[in-house]
Amino acid sequence: MIYDIRHITTFDYGRQVNFARCNLRLKPIHWSGQTLQDYHLSVSPAGRTAPARAEAGLANVTRLVIEEPVRHLVIESVSRIVVDRPVPMPSASDPTLAEIAAAARISRDPSPAGPAAYLFPSPLIPLDRDIADWCAQELQPDRPCLEAAMGLARRIQEEFAFDTEATLVDTIPHEAFVKRGGVCQDFAQIMITGLRAAGLPAAYASGYIRTLPPPGQERLVGADATHAWVLLWCGEALGWVGVDPTNGIWMAGDHIVMAIGRDYAEIAPIDGVVLGSGAQKMDVSVDVAPVSDMA
């Protein structure tokens, strides 16, 4: 499938801002099953942009500097991307969770995509015994990895309510867990908490899902905004496999990966500093439109 993606972020400042320095992670990365065909970034009023190195995780980073006074800022990112990713098929012959945990511990892959970087707690995903115990019911060591991953994802989907008022962007997993509600970021980080507690490498994936479903299918939760889900490393043969606990589905043809990190803080679509005073309002609009099926 070929998708056109339009991601618009609008900032309205309560008072004039004299300087802003931001990191933009809006350009989808190269990842298995997707190919970026075209990308365009525009900023109004015009700012100075330049490529920057990702400090952590896997991301295409653009540094934006605004050096003229502004009260209103619009950042528009437009992508065209080809997604050709099969739906994972669990098998009784898949590596068990115990085998995956052992393989991750001895991995010598030092790259940002290596499993070792995703075994341990991170700033937004600390150790949590309550979450670990709850997730452990689906994470028996002798269970095949894909079966276990989908079992946990679907349990989260069934037992947690999607509620945009329940949490904030910096809400820790424990709070969303206790409330049994939140958004895709919360559900992904709860699942990652449990996987890492079981000794499994789990990464946070940020990106998009298609806005309109195929005929006859229900609309996916999380459309019209950036989305988040989980990547579980399943050994050298299977690699990283994506699972979406918000919708209880695999990462396949409906998902576009924008960035991958240990948690949201590492790969937020936009972060940075602003010099000014007064309130700030941010609005985000995302549209993921299928262009055509691939011949």
C-alpha positions, 0 to 999 in steps of 0.5 A: 500500500502507498500512503500519503501522510500529512502531519500538521502541528500548530503552536499558539503562544500566549505572548510573543516568543523571541527564540525557539530551538526544537528537534523534529522527528517527523520524517519516517525512518527506514525500517523493514517493510516500508520505503519512504518515497518522498518527504517535505517539511515546511515551517511558517513563519520560516525558520532555519532547519538542518539535519541533526544526530539522533541522541537516542533511539532510531529517528530522523532528526531535524533541528529547527531554530526560530530567531524572529518573534512569533505568536503563531507557528505551523510545522507541516510534514508531508510524506509518501511511503510504501508499506509492504509488511506481512502480518506475523503468523505465530507458530508453535515452533517460534522461540520461547520467551525464555529463549528470547531472553537468553539470546538478548542477554548474549547479543553483541549487537551495539547498534541502536537496533540491537536488543540490549538497549531495550532490556532495561528500565528507561526514564518514562518506563521504570520498574513496576512490580504491579504491572510486572505481576499482571503481565506475567500471567501472559508471559510464561517462559515456555510460551512461544514469543509471538503467541505471548506478545499477542496474548498480552496485547489483547488483554490490554485492549480488552481490560483498558479503556481508551480515554484521552482525558485519563492521562497526560503526555508525562503520565507514568505507566503505573498511573494509567495501570491503576486507572485502567485507562489512557491512550496508545502511549500509555498502553504501549508503555504498560506492555513494555514495562511487563516485557522488560520485567520478564527479561525481554527486549521491548521498544517503543514505536512512534508513527501512524496508522491509516485514517480510513480502514479498508471496506468492511473493517472497523476504524482503528483507534488512534487514527488522526493522531500520532500512534504508539505501539510495541516492538518485541525482539524475537531473536535473530531469525524473526527480528523485531515484531510489532504489536499494537495493544491499543487495537489488539493487532500486529504491526503490518500494512496499516502501520507506518514507523516514524521513530523507535526508542526506549520510551516516548521521551526519546522520540517525541515528534517535537521537543525543544526549548522556547524563550518567552512567557505566557501559555502555549497551546498545541494542536496536532492534525494527522491524515494517513490517506491510502493512495493505491494498492501496489501492483 
